[in-house]
Amino acid sequence: MSAPASLTEPVFPPLAINPELVRKILVRFIQNEVQKVGYERVVLGLSGGVDSSLVASLASQALGPNNVLAVIMPYKASDPKSRSDALQVVQQLGINQLEVDITPQIDAYFERFPDADQRRRGNKMARERMTILYDQSSGFRALVIGTSNKTELLLGYGTIYGDMASALNPVGDLYKTQVWQLADAVGVPTGIVQKAPSADLWSGQSDETELGFAYRMVDQLLYYLVDRRYSKEELSRLGFEPAFIDDIIRRVRDNQYKRRLPVIAKLSSRTVDQEFRYPRDWGH
Amino acid sequence: MSADGQLTVGLAQIDSALGDRDRNLARHRQWVAQAVDAGVKLLVFPELSLTGYFLRDLVVDSAIRLDGPAMKDLLSLSGDLDVVLGAIVEEPDHRYFNASLYLSRGELVHVHRKVYLPTYGMFDEQRYLASGDRFRSFKTSYGRAGMLVCEDIWHLSSAYILSLEGVDMIICPSASPGRGLSIDERLGTAESYNLVCRTYAQFLTTFFLYCNRVGYEDGANFWGGSMVIGPNGDILAQEEDADEALVVATLDLGDVRRERLANPLLRDERVELTINEMRRAWHERTRKPY
């Protein structure tokens, strides 16, 4: 599959954003949600991809570069280009950086389970990175800021308690095609915006190959399905292939658990997250 | 009405701490002081300014009683100017209302209990709150006023009823979360509210004071955009941004009379016809066999 053409092809009009308005809302969101709970800083995993580069930029604008710690956590099979892209972002923004090679801890573990497949290894790496970020958040007195976008959250294309874990997420309501627009507008290096999105579990991996469709395509379908609540028949009339529609609906449904707290066996008359309903920003 | 027929109004476009009444009361005091310095005679705070909006189970802990000790603090805000603020009011029968209070010279002049409680999409008010059962205007030192809280204005009849009572001014405290992305410079919500508020002012030939809050709660952003609108639909003052701000405008209260002479919409309104037609439509809708 070719590069995503994130900047070269025209944007699907309903997903076109006013980047300056969105930037302003998200910068203030980060300031507000971090500072009102008594923090000044954030820490994030910087992969060198467009999502984390965008979040690094927004966080730097919101809190100042000194209050942002980017942790670069390569594995030996990661594409070296990812690391150099991440370092370019660090340098451009002037934020703090820390490099932790996760190879020793991953390999030590999988020595005992040599038959583990790519998926297990990938999820383990994502969770290993999460534990590093949460540890660093304690050392740096910072909140972990998330980088999962709306496309990933809906499709479940992420690791629960891995890269999906964070204290706050400024980009979780932006589709990938919207992330591209905003990233370009805030000055994320063009090479990063234009490269093929990848979880980078091995060199040359591509999200779009693995998922089996292009982000531009699935974002359009998700927009009609989720935001506009089109029925299957209506989606089909728009020209989407029935098999594609079914696949996406199934993915969204099957990954619902990743977007929720663990299911709690109900016994009392006031159960957490059932009748016990308080805002996250309680007292702030 | 003031001697010169002028009224300086202020909209306190503020953020509120969620479920922290003491902190919010202190902030009300600061904004009142600032408004007094600016010569404001009527200061409007946003919906639930004393408590924050997405309270969920905090509704119970955040409530005040109109005959309770907290009222003294609130009334004391209105020594030098009239104040509209938002609070959760617990009635003696333990129903909780999303209420807007008009205070003047240390007295409670009027309470409006929000009638239309949004319970769809991101909203869940009916789960926690009881809904008000009336729209009533009231007399102020500056003419007749009516209050509508946020979602109330999305029902045409609410403003229409107030206009039949002859209001000079509709006051709308709001906690509207922004949403709806496009290439426009404002969110969809901001566009809609501008349209609705200006339409009411022009159709009902009345001043319209819209005070929305700013800040974030659980990720939702409140977009501000507070505005003072004249009885011809013109925006007299607005803070378009989502910053905390005191929006000040001096109203010429004679504009209502002049507008109603130029556009006697209210005079020509066929109220009885409306009532009869509504009764007929309602009858047909409810008596019609399935």
Interface residues (C-beta under 8 A of the other chain):
Chain A: P14 A16 I17 N18 E20 L21 V22 K24 I25 R28 F29 N32 E33 K36 L168 Q178 F276 R277 Y278 P279 R280 D281 W282 G283 H284
Chain B: A17 L18 G19 D20 F54 L55 R56 D57 L58 G178 L181 S182 I183 D184 E185 R186 L187 G215 Y216 E217 D218 G219 N221 A242
